[in-house]
Amino acid sequence: MTKENVIELKGINFAYNGETVLHGVDLTVQSGDFLAIIGPNGGGKTTLLKVIMGLIEAQSGYSEVFGKSPKQARGKIGYVPQRSYSDRDFPISAWDTVLMGRLGSGRFGRPYQSADYSAAEEAFDKVEMSAYKQRQIGELSEGQRQRIFVARALAKKPRLLLLDEPTASVDAKMQKSIYELLSRIKKELTIVLVTHDIGVVASYADKVACLSSELYYHDSPEISGKDLEKMYGCQVELIAHGVPHRVIQEHRHV
């Protein structure tokens, strides 16, 4: 079966205050892909996600999502930001948080419909958090809260799910459970995951892109030490698919 091009980026350039963040980025993501984007802090990973969502416009280059401009395609995109800040004392339940995923353009102020409640229920089931629906969001652990934020994105019924460091603030056990969740739902939608955890690339992702202003794309989850050395300035051993550990050699100054 022919795969659909979900994301097409060609020659994307973007700079903040004259400082280049993205330079000549080319990227094609097809339906059903689970792409992991790795790279150093400040390498442009979050900026790239914002370009894909149409939150910012590239200063040059071509970008298309589902055959439309990113802004026009935003209704098909679910997003889990790097950190979902919320006041732990704010009296909002996990249920109401997930329902917020149903709010879209023109929906504010309108009552929820039965389809919204059904979508929220389904999202809770997918992240295995149905028992926590009526809990106040601030009472949940960091890992539980993050699963709720994933459910909020899924409640939108997206065809593309973007996640920016979704496990940065959770423990190792919860990290594994979130990645296993993504492995299950990748059968239903396309996933682009920004992460610092190189082990995730080996264990869960199908493809990998290495981004440090410029993007190095691999049509597989295997990357070489040379590619990582270009980005991080240190020697890193080969990472092979299915090997959840990695050996990082002694850093050298460049």
C-alpha positions in Angstrom: 0.0 0.0 0.0 1.3 3.4 -1.0 2.2 5.6 2.0 1.1 9.2 2.2 3.6 12.0 2.7 2.4 13.5 6.0 5.2 16.1 6.4 7.3 17.6 3.6 9.9 20.2 4.4 12.4 21.5 1.8 15.2 24.0 2.4 13.7 25.3 5.7 15.7 28.2 7.2 14.9 30.0 10.5 16.8 32.4 12.7 16.1 34.1 16.0 17.6 37.6 16.1 20.0 36.8 13.4 21.2 33.6 14.9 20.5 30.6 12.6 18.5 27.8 14.3 17.4 25.8 11.2 19.6 25.7 8.1 18.5 24.1 4.9 16.3 21.5 6.6 14.8 18.8 4.3 12.5 16.2 5.8 9.8 13.9 4.6 7.7 11.9 7.1 5.2 9.3 5.8 2.1 7.9 7.2 2.7 5.3 9.9 6.3 6.5 10.6 7.6 6.8 14.2 10.4 9.3 13.8 12.7 10.3 16.7 14.5 13.6 16.4 17.6 13.9 18.6 20.2 16.6 19.0 21.9 19.0 21.4 20.1 21.7 23.4 19.6 24.7 21.1 19.9 22.6 18.0 16.4 23.6 16.7 14.3 20.6 17.6 11.4 22.6 19.3 11.6 25.2 16.6 11.2 22.5 13.9 8.1 21.2 15.6 6.7 24.8 15.7 7.3 25.1 12.0 5.4 21.8 11.4 2.5 23.0 13.4 2.4 26.4 11.7 3.1 28.3 15.0 6.0 30.0 13.3 6.8 30.5 9.6 10.1 29.6 8.1 11.9 32.6 6.7 12.6 30.6 3.6 11.8 27.1 2.2 8.8 25.0 1.6 6.6 23.3 4.2 3.5 21.2 3.8 1.6 18.9 6.1 -1.1 16.6 4.7 -0.8 18.4 1.4 -1.7 21.7 2.9 0.1 24.6 4.7 0.9 23.8 8.3 -1.7 26.3 9.6 -4.4 24.7 7.4 -3.5 21.2 8.7 -3.3 22.1 12.4 -6.6 20.4 13.1 -5.1 17.0 12.2 -2.1 17.5 14.6 -1.9 16.6 18.2 0.8 18.1 20.3 2.4 17.3 23.7 4.7 20.2 24.7 8.1 19.9 26.4 6.6 20.7 29.8 2.9 21.2 30.4 2.9 23.7 33.2 -0.2 23.9 35.3 -0.9 25.2 38.8 -1.1 22.1 41.0 -3.6 23.9 43.2 -5.9 24.8 40.3 -9.1 22.8 40.7 -9.3 21.1 37.4 -9.8 17.3 37.0 -8.0 15.0 34.7 -11.3 14.5 32.8 -11.6 18.3 32.2 -8.0 18.5 31.1 -8.4 15.7 28.5 -11.7 17.3 27.3 -9.7 20.5 26.5 -8.1 18.5 23.7 -11.5 18.8 21.9 -11.3 22.6 21.9 -10.4 23.8 18.4 -11.0 26.8 16.2 -14.4 28.2 16.8 -15.2 25.8 19.6 -14.5 28.1 22.6 -17.7 28.9 24.5 -19.7 26.1 22.8 -21.0 23.1 24.8 -19.3 19.7 24.4 -21.1 17.2 22.3 -21.5 13.4 22.8 -18.6 12.9 20.3 -16.3 15.0 22.5 -17.1 12.8 25.6 -16.6 9.6 23.5 -13.2 10.9 22.3 -12.1 11.7 25.8 -13.2 8.3 27.1 -11.2 6.6 24.3 -8.2 8.7 25.0 -8.3 7.7 28.7 -8.5 4.1 27.8 -5.5 4.4 25.4 -3.2 5.8 28.1 -4.6 3.5 30.8 -5.7 6.3 33.1 -9.5 5.7 33.2 -9.4 5.2 37.0 -8.0 8.7 37.5 -10.6 10.7 35.5 -12.1 12.5 38.5 -8.7 13.1 40.2 -7.5 16.7 40.4 -4.6 17.1 38.0 -2.4 18.5 40.7 -2.8 15.3 42.8 -1.2 13.1 40.2 2.4 12.2 39.9 4.6 13.7 37.2 4.3 10.5 35.1 0.5 10.3 35.5 0.2 13.9 34.6 2.2 13.4 31.5 0.0 10.5 30.4 -3.0 12.8 30.9 -1.4 15.4 28.6 -0.8 12.7 26.0 -4.5 11.7 26.4 -5.4 15.4 25.8 -3.5 15.4 22.5 -5.1 12.0 21.5 -8.6 13.3 22.3 -8.3 15.6 19.3 -8.3 12.5 17.2 -5.1 13.6 15.3 -3.5 11.9 12.4 -0.1 13.2 13.4 1.2 13.3 17.0 4.1 15.6 17.9 5.8 15.2 21.3 8.6 17.4 22.6 10.6 15.6 25.3 7.5 13.9 26.8 9.4 12.0 29.5 11.9 14.7 30.6 10.4 15.0 34.1 9.3 11.4 34.9 11.1 8.4 36.4 12.6 5.5 34.4 9.6 3.2 35.0 7.1 5.8 33.8 9.4 6.7 30.8 9.2 3.1 29.6 5.5 2.9 30.0 5.0 6.1 27.9 7.3 4.8 25.2 5.4 1.5 25.1 2.2 3.4 24.9 3.5 5.3 21.8 4.6 1.9 20.3 1.0 0.7 20.5 -0.7 3.8 19.1 1.8 4.2 16.2 -0.4 1.7 14.4 -3.1 4.3 14.2 -1.2 7.5 13.5 2.2 9.1 12.6 4.5 10.1 15.4 7.3 12.6 15.6 9.1 12.5 18.9 11.8 14.9 20.1 14.1 13.3 22.7 17.5 13.4 24.3 17.3 9.7 25.2 19.3 8.0 22.5 18.3 4.7 23.9 14.7 5.4 22.8 15.9 5.5 19.2 17.3 2.0 19.4 14.3 0.5 21.3 11.2 2.2 19.9 11.6 4.5 16.9 11.5 3.3 13.3 13.5 6.2 11.9 15.7 8.9 13.2 16.7 12.5 12.4 19.7 14.1 13.9 19.3 17.9 14.2 21.8 20.6 15.1 20.7 23.5 12.9 21.2 21.1 9.9 19.3 17.9 9.8 20.7 14.4 9.1 17.9 12.0 8.2 18.1 8.2 8.4 15.5 6.0 6.9 16.1 3.5 9.8 16.6 3.7 13.5 20.4 3.1 13.2 22.8 6.0 13.4 26.6 6.1 13.3 29.0 7.6 15.8 30.2 10.0 13.1 26.7 11.6 12.8 26.5 12.0 16.5 30.0 13.4 16.7 29.1 16.1 14.2 26.3 17.3 16.6 27.7 16.7 20.0 31.4 17.2 19.5 32.3 13.9 21.2 32.8 10.4 20.0 29.8 8.1 20.4 29.7 4.4 19.6 27.3 2.9 17.0 23.6 2.6 18.2 21.9 -0.5 16.8 18.2 -1.1 16.6 17.0 -3.3 19.4 20.0 -2.5 21.7 18.6 -0.4 24.5 22.0 0.7 25.8 24.8 2.8 24.4 28.5 3.4 25.2 29.7 7.0 25.1 33.4 7.4 24.8 35.5 10.0 26.6 34.7 13.5 25.3 37.3 15.4 23.4 37.4 19.2 22.8 36.6 20.5 19.3 
